[in-house]
Amino acid sequence: MAKKSIKRRARTGTGTFVPDDPSTPENEAWVRPVVKKASKFSYGIDAKKDFPPPGTPKYKMMVLAGEIKE
């Protein structure tokens, strides 16, 4: 089974569409999005050394979500 190539319209930093430059062979108006690897934990924490200190709101959210044990 072949994977379907997903293309999306390219955008500038302000959010407007990027036009195609006819003098180049590639079409700059369409790009393939970069797929980001999901981290093990939510809230942007990847390793034990990055855990927030106990008592902080972020730590409490992780305990309630079941990501860490108190």
Stockholm file with secondary structure:
# STOCKHOLM 1.0

chainA/1-70         MAKKSIKRRARTGTGTFVPDDPSTPENEAWVRPVVKKASKFSYGIDAKKDFPPPGTPKYKMMVLAGEIKE
#=GR chainA/1-70 SS CCCCCCCEECBCTTSCBCCCCTTSSSCTTEECCCCCCCCSSSTTCCSGGGCCCTTSHHHHHHHHHTSSCC
#=GC SS_cons        CCCCCCCEECBCTTSCBCCCCTTSSSCTTEECCCCCCCCSSSTTCCSGGGCCCTTSHHHHHHHHHTSSCC
//
